[in-house]
Structures are given as C-alpha cells and as structure tokens.
Amino acid sequence: MQKAKLPPLEIHQKLKKAERRLVDWRVEQHSSIVVTKWYDNKPVHVIPSYSGPYPTDQYKQWDKKSQAQIEANRPQVIKEYKKFMGGADLNNKYLRTRNDEDKKNDEDNDEDLSSNDEDKKKRNFKAGC
C-alpha cells in the first residue's frame, strides 16, 4: 500500500503527550483495509488484512511511574502480532548469527589463501636460487 494512499492517523507528538496505550485507526475506503496505530512506549503501525483494533484484551504490563504491574487494554491485532512475531525475531537472530559465522569463515579462508601464496613464493624463490 502506498504511503500517499494511507488514511491520516494521529500525529506522533499528540500521542506522545497523551497517555500511553492509545489506539488510533482508520479504514482505507477502496480496499477496506484497517490501518491501526497503537502507542505504548513507541508507536506501532499494523496493517492487517483480517482484523481491526477491536476487540481489545487485558494484559499485564510493568508501569515505570507506579513501579507496579498494571492491567491495560491492547488491540487484538497487537496481541496477535506479538504472539506470532517471536518466530520471525528468532529467525532474524539465526540469520544474523549465520551471516557472522560465514564472514568469519571467509576471513579465515582468506588468511589461509594468503599464507599458501606466501609458501608458493618462497618455494619458487628457493627453486630459482
């Protein structure tokens, strides 16, 4: 969906000044897609094709101001996002680890190749003497 075609949502600064755990949502008229913006610590934008911000559910969260667990409402879309995002996060972590290992192996292979080149040069030099 193009950004220009998204329905306008509340401005981040307005939500930031207001209370946490606010929801703003709009429906795109042509395709009936719901754009949901949920503000907790930071704004989260979700554009699901199957669900909207309602119903909401209760969840427990640590509140810094009161230094205690509080019960708060969150949109159904956010609940499902958090439920299924763990797998994607683990997959991304695994891919980053694999890429780091591949880079390390490439560096080790480069060092092996350079040492082999030096050995060949030494052998060729000794043979020419």
C-alpha positions, 0 to 999 in steps of 0.5 A, a space after each residue: 500500500 502506498 504511503 500517499 494512499 494511507 488514511 491520516 492517523 494521529 500525529 506522533 507528538 499528540 500521542 506522545 503527550 497523551 497517555 500511553 496505550 492509545 489506539 488510533 485507526 482508520 479504514 482505507 475506503 477502496 480496499 477496506 483495509 484497517 490501518 491501526 496505530 497503537 502507542 505504548 512506549 513507541 508507536 506501532 503501525 499494523 496493517 492487517 488484512 483480517 482484523 481491526 483494533 477491536 476487540 481489545 484484551 487485558 494484559 499485564 504490563 510493568 508501569 515505570 511511574 507506579 513501579 507496579 504491574 498494571 492491567 491495560 487494554 491492547 488491540 487484538 491485532 497487537 496481541 496477535 502480532 506479538 504472539 506470532 512475531 517471536 518466530 520471525 525475531 528468532 529467525 532474524 537472530 539465526 540469520 544474523 548469527 549465520 551471516 557472522 559465522 560465514 564472514 568469519 569463515 571467509 576471513 579465515 579462508 582468506 588468511 589461509 589463501 594468503 599464507 599458501 601464496 606466501 609458501 608458493 613464493 618462497 618455494 619458487 624463490 628457493 627453486 630459482 636460487 
